[in-house]
Amino acid sequence: MRSQSFTTATLAVLALLLLAGCASSSNSTALREPGFRASTIRRPALLVRVSVPDDLNQRERARIPEDYQAAVVEGLDRLGILAVDVAVAPSGLTRAREAGAESLVIIDARLASGDLRHCTGSGRNLVGPTTYWDAALEIDRVSDSKPLLVEPPSEDLRAVDVELDCKTGRLIRRRSMDELINDSVRLVLGPFSSR
């Protein structure tokens, strides 16, 4: 009797862990609606969410999200995509409907610092302090809130502040925050330029 209740409790805990794992990974799963191409979007609403570390000074914490949002708007403009509304608040879908947009482009960008591995493709495994942007892209249809494209943060979409010579392991240079923002935006907007 005791082993049966132990087995039942163990199964219940495993089921909860499995459900929790599925729930936490659902936001990080790439998705593309069959036949959907981001390059067909022309007048979306735009929601840009930017998080920066608390250890930055107040001026930088205010400036960097504004610069990132401006770079996204400029990047879309260069691709011939004019956003009908730009929001930084979570009410993006409501605002998109009010603006008459057919789709909502959501960009989540996070600035972070830490030790990252570099030059892994060259056989060298260099680890060093790095400032980087992780960014994600989601495009939703406004009429029914259905996700058409979800690209979660990944190493392919990561912009880093270091340029290294992987043969010698030497630092070539550290990139400015403006360069880092522009690289991150170029990477996250990549699906809009693919035909």
Buried (B, 14 or more C-beta within 10 A) or exposed (E): EEEEEEEEEEEEEEEEEEEEEEEEEEEEEEEBEEEBBBBEBEBBBBBBBBBBEEEBEEEBBEBBBEBBBBBBBEBBEEBEBEBBBBBBEEEBBBBBBEBEBBBBBBBBBBBBEEEBEBBEEEEBEBEEEBBBBBBBBBBBBBEEEEBBBBBBBEEEBBBBBBEBEBEEBEEEEEBEBEBBBBBBBBBBBBBBBEE
